[in-house]
């Protein structure tokens, strides 16, 4: 019983909200290789948007280890920040509804790491609770 309580407390601490912290720029592969170093921190990471299982969306790069992307309004309890109403966010939300589009940018948000559980239907161990997208790039790929 004590081990279960200790695990629950440790899990909740990993997901604790981050207050107005300046984002730390991180290489995507560093997030993928050492996620525990960045748990609960506000990060800015250059990545591409990728579709995951069952309609979920994530971030990826040449490391091929996706991170679930979650909007603040989709979480309970809500984080202490909201999704910015920036042009980058608007373009990302648009790209999620389109086919033959590559979207990449600098994604800003709180990085969460689940050591023994998983996030979403895609069952990934990392997620980014999105705050903003900067330097957005939307590329239309010619259809076949």
Steps between C-alpha positions, in 0.01 A plus 500: 500500500780744589670431166177584318465829690865589436456422128185715482674794671804467269274485192308810605822689564615419146180655364498803728412826326777736408458866583614784275838352418699615198508227236821302473603428140558127459593279206222251428733200517615611848135493612460153354822360648482658849136595566540491879739801481226719355193370687263781607720765336391755244690425182523626146580231248522498123300208362245395242136424559410136445176302519498229764252217565126552520496867405761622747778735398859516604843641436787318338835553331777285362502309834170326416377503859172693501383725780125545547386859457217608731310826513460659847119492483509120454654439843352469847615671710575784261860628490581852616533622139281515193559435134619818331290639218802541274532457125718191559229331707238589239712349222564184703130448573428551130773252397345231723188508278687485168652222294834522322632768735827498692496727803799583714595772740627585846249349743484661845339327797530295815676169446357206695665161547314193625756257629270202549174601335412635157317797353205480265373224277840492332657385829806723480706588807550867415269788421523871440219713639504764231521870578611643165652426159768734368680512166222292345557352158217339301607320183252354252622171355387442142238222478549184299 
